[in-house]
Amino acid sequence: MYFILKNKPDILIIPECEHPDKLNFPKDLTKPASTLWHGRNQNKGLGVFSYGKYKLKLLKNHNSEIKTILPIKVSGGNFDFILFAIWAYNPLDRNYNYIGQVWKALIFYEKILKKQSVILIGDFNSNVLWDKLNRKSNHSMVVEKLKSFDIHSTYHHHLEELQGKETQPTFFMYHHKNKPYHIDYCFASSNFIKKLINVEVGVYEEWKKYSDHKPLSITFNSEFI
């Protein structure tokens, strides 16, 4: 955890995360203020950790059939908001695996997405490049649906890049540098977008020994949240 926490995150989302009981937090390492974890395999679930003033609480209407998309109330800051922590993966739901899980979540949680300040962040396992695959939903459908709620990608807004034309990949298949893809995202309501300061993708050489993904770090004006 040292290599992650040196960046001093306020909220940390880790797909494919071990259950917190299996994690070692040495005495000199800052322990999270709140922790949420969801998964069927103790070795690989979705972990969410908050630090400092922020507290996490899973919403009662969490749809467990959309297994690893967690609707979380974040409190303790200047205002409460809803965080959707995402690991878009459910091999048991063949027709709606990967981005289909996000699509199902947008339909199920539509009232929240329409009325609340929200952030959706994590591993979407998707890119517009794969729209033509034989699926009942695709990346472009998700992007357009979120846009209808005035929710937008922080990366694409900040770097002024188009979906599918990303210059900074977040994932390297099999850890190979010659197999890059952009599949991790942070979408946020317009009030967050207006207070967006920076979007940063980790450097391959620094992260390749830890993961086939690189971290996506989003910074908002601290006085805002």
C-alpha positions in Angstrom: 0.0 0.0 0.0 3.0 2.3 0.4 3.3 3.0 -3.3 -0.4 4.1 -3.4 -0.7 6.0 -0.2 2.4 8.2 -0.9 0.1 10.1 -3.2 -2.1 10.9 -0.1 -5.5 10.1 -1.6 -8.7 11.3 0.1 -10.7 8.4 -1.5 -9.1 5.3 -3.0 -10.9 2.8 -5.2 -9.1 -0.5 -5.9 -10.7 -3.1 -8.2 -9.4 -6.7 -7.7 -8.6 -5.9 -4.1 -8.1 -8.4 -1.3 -10.5 -8.4 1.6 -9.4 -5.8 4.2 -8.8 -8.5 6.7 -6.1 -9.8 4.5 -4.3 -6.5 4.1 -1.4 -5.5 6.3 -1.4 -1.9 7.5 2.0 -1.3 9.2 2.1 1.0 12.2 3.8 3.8 10.2 1.1 3.6 7.4 -2.0 5.8 7.7 -5.1 3.7 8.2 -8.3 4.5 6.4 -11.0 6.4 8.1 -13.7 4.3 6.4 -13.5 1.0 4.4 -16.0 -0.7 2.2 -15.4 -4.0 0.3 -17.6 -6.2 -1.8 -16.9 -9.5 -3.6 -17.4 -13.2 -3.6 -13.7 -14.0 -3.6 -11.7 -12.9 -0.6 -8.7 -12.5 -2.9 -10.4 -10.3 -5.5 -13.2 -7.8 -4.8 -13.8 -4.1 -5.0 -12.2 -2.1 -2.2 -13.0 1.6 -1.3 -11.0 3.4 1.3 -11.3 7.0 2.6 -8.8 9.1 4.5 -9.0 12.2 6.6 -12.5 13.7 7.0 -14.4 11.6 4.5 -16.8 8.8 5.6 -18.2 6.1 3.5 -21.6 4.4 3.8 -23.1 1.8 1.3 -26.6 2.9 0.2 -29.4 0.5 1.4 -30.7 0.2 -2.2 -27.4 -1.4 -3.4 -28.4 -3.9 -6.1 -26.3 -6.9 -5.2 -27.1 -8.4 -8.6 -24.9 -5.7 -10.1 -22.2 -7.2 -8.1 -19.3 -4.8 -8.0 -20.8 -1.4 -8.7 -21.2 0.1 -5.2 -23.4 3.2 -4.6 -21.8 5.0 -1.6 -22.7 8.1 0.4 -19.6 10.2 1.0 -20.0 12.5 4.0 -17.7 14.6 6.1 -16.8 17.2 3.5 -18.5 20.5 2.6 -21.4 18.6 1.2 -22.5 15.0 0.9 -22.4 13.3 -2.5 -22.8 9.8 -4.0 -19.8 7.9 -5.2 -20.3 4.9 -7.5 -17.2 2.7 -7.1 -16.9 0.5 -10.2 -15.4 -2.8 -11.2 -17.3 -3.7 -14.4 -17.1 -7.4 -14.3 -19.6 -10.2 -13.9 -18.9 -13.4 -16.0 -22.1 -14.9 -14.8 -24.1 -12.3 -16.6 -23.0 -13.1 -20.2 -25.1 -10.6 -22.1 -24.2 -7.8 -19.7 -20.7 -8.5 -18.7 -18.1 -5.6 -18.5 -19.7 -2.3 -19.7 -23.1 -4.0 -19.6 -22.8 -3.9 -15.8 -22.4 -0.1 -15.9 -25.4 0.1 -18.2 -27.6 -1.8 -15.8 -26.4 0.4 -13.0 -27.4 3.5 -14.9 -30.9 2.2 -15.4 -31.3 0.9 -11.8 -29.9 4.1 -10.1 -31.4 6.6 -12.6 -33.2 8.6 -9.9 -30.0 9.1 -8.0 -28.0 10.0 -11.1 -30.6 12.6 -12.1 -31.0 14.4 -8.8 -27.7 14.1 -6.9 -24.1 15.2 -7.1 -22.3 12.0 -8.2 -18.9 10.6 -9.2 -18.6 7.3 -11.0 -15.0 5.9 -11.0 -13.1 2.7 -11.5 -12.4 0.0 -14.0 -15.1 0.1 -16.7 -13.3 -2.6 -18.7 -14.5 -0.7 -21.8 -13.7 1.7 -24.6 -15.6 3.0 -27.6 -13.2 0.9 -29.8 -15.2 -2.2 -28.8 -18.7 -0.8 -29.5 -19.1 -3.3 -32.4 -18.8 -6.3 -30.2 -22.0 -8.4 -29.9 -23.3 -6.9 -26.7 -26.7 -5.5 -25.7 -25.1 -2.3 -24.5 -21.8 -0.6 -25.3 -19.5 2.2 -24.2 -21.0 4.9 -26.4 -24.4 4.2 -25.0 -23.1 4.6 -21.4 -21.3 7.9 -22.3 -24.5 9.3 -23.9 -26.7 8.2 -21.0 -24.4 9.8 -18.5 -24.3 13.0 -20.6 -28.1 13.1 -20.4 -27.7 13.4 -16.7 -25.1 16.2 -17.2 -22.3 13.8 -16.0 -19.1 13.8 -18.0 -15.7 12.2 -18.1 -13.0 14.1 -16.2 -10.2 12.8 -18.3 -11.8 13.8 -21.6 -12.9 17.1 -20.3 -9.6 18.1 -18.8 -7.4 16.8 -21.6 -9.8 17.8 -24.4 -9.6 14.3 -26.0 -12.3 12.3 -27.7 -13.6 8.9 -26.5 -11.6 6.2 -28.2 -8.8 8.7 -29.0 -7.1 8.7 -25.6 -3.4 9.4 -25.7 -2.8 8.0 -22.2 -3.7 4.3 -21.7 -4.6 3.1 -18.2 -4.2 -0.6 -18.9 -1.5 -2.8 -20.5 -2.8 -6.3 -21.4 -0.5 -8.9 -19.8 1.7 -6.0 -18.6 2.9 -5.6 -22.2 3.7 -2.0 -23.1 2.7 -2.7 -26.7 -0.8 -3.6 -25.7 -2.2 -0.4 -24.3 -5.9 0.5 -23.7 -7.8 3.2 -21.9 -10.5 1.4 -19.8 -10.5 3.2 -16.4 -12.6 6.3 -16.0 -14.0 9.0 -13.7 -17.3 10.5 -14.6 -18.6 13.4 -12.5 -21.6 15.8 -12.3 -21.2 19.2 -13.8 -20.7 20.9 -10.4 -17.6 18.7 -9.9 -16.4 19.3 -13.5 -16.4 23.0 -12.8 -14.1 22.5 -9.8 -11.8 20.1 -11.6 -8.1 20.9 -11.2 -6.1 18.0 -12.6 -6.4 14.5 -14.1 -3.3 12.4 -14.1 -2.5 8.9 -15.3 0.4 7.0 -13.8 3.6 6.3 -15.6 4.0 2.7 -17.0 7.6 2.3 -15.8 6.6 3.2 -12.3 3.6 0.9 -12.0 4.2 -2.1 -14.2 5.6 -4.2 -11.3 2.5 -3.6 -9.3 -0.4 -4.0 -11.8 -1.4 -4.2 -15.4 -3.4 -1.0 -14.7 -2.0 2.5 -14.0 -3.7 4.7 -11.5 -6.1 7.4 -12.6 -5.9 10.4 -10.1 -8.5 13.1 -10.1 -8.0 16.4 -8.2 -10.9 18.8 -7.4 -10.7 22.1 -5.6 -10.3 21.1 -1.9 -12.3 24.2 -0.8 -15.3 22.8 -2.9 -15.6 19.4 -1.4 
